[in-house]
């Protein structure tokens, strides 16, 4: 049986350090039901967390780094046994669609900014820089020939 000080169970502070996150991150994940909230120990002073939660927190953080929303991560965690591959693919495909949309948006922004930089170079000092004008909302320069 693990004792409260054994490596199999740890306090929230030790869990946070082991997973390289803050204590408030763990509490936030608990509020979102991404992590379980263990019952307090006898006497109620501490809660002890299983070591396995370190891997779960790392999964959440890696998924966030890949752009998955917390809702998508929650869905993936419910499918963590890997048996429902269709559902897992569905979550991943929804994320891929979001990525494709973001790429299109970034490409459009790249075209707009490239156009504005070219216009800024071409106008010289005789006219206001179109980049500043576009950012100030003076005209609709943010939607040139798309």
C-alpha positions, -999 to +999 in steps of 0.1 A: +000+000+000+014+034-009+020+059+019+012+096+014+049+103+009+056+074-015+062+083-052+030+065-062+010+093-046+019+130-044+006+163-033-007+188-058+026+207-055+047+177-063+023+167-091+026+202-106+064+201-105+066+166-119+043+176-148+060+210-153+028+231-148+015+254-121-008+243-093-035+266-108-033+247-141-040+215-123-070+231-105-082+245-138-080+211-154-100+196-125-127+222-129-130+212-165-131+175-155-099+169-175-083+156-142-100+139-113-101+156-079-091+130-053-108+129-020-089+145+009-068+122+032-080+114+066-079+146+085-087+165+053-055+185+051-041+171+018-053+154-013-029+128-028-027+124-066-016+093-084+016+094-103-002+084-135-017+120-137+017+133-147+013+115-181-023+127-184-012+163-178+016+159-203-010+146-228-032+176-223-002+200-227+011+183-258-024+184-273-028+221-265+006+227-282-008+210-313-037+234-312-064+211-299-091+229-279-098+218-243-131+205-255-114+183-281-088+172-255-117+162-232-132+141-260-098+125-267-093+117-230-127+100-230-114+079-259-080+072-244-083+035-244-080+037-282-108+013-289-131+038-307-108+048-335-137+062-356-144+088-328-107+096-324-104+102-361-135+124-360-119+146-334-086+147-353-104+154-386-123+183-371-090+198-359-075+193-393-104+213-408-097+241-383-060+241-392-068+243-429-091+273-423-064+290-402-038+283-430-062+299-456-066+329-432-029+333-427-023+330-465-048+358-471-032+379-444+002+373-460-012+385-494-027+416-478+005+425-459+027+418-489+005+441-509+006+468-482+044+466-479+047+469-517+023+499-517+043+515-489+075+512-509+058+525-541+042+556-525+074+570-512+072+599-488+046+618-508+016+600-494+009+584-460+021+548-457-008+525-466+002+501-438-005+527-412-037+538-430-049+502-431-042+496-395-059+529-386-090+518-405-088+549-428-097+528-458-104+491-466-068+483-476-070+450-457-090+435-485-070+441-517-074+418-547-078+385-529 
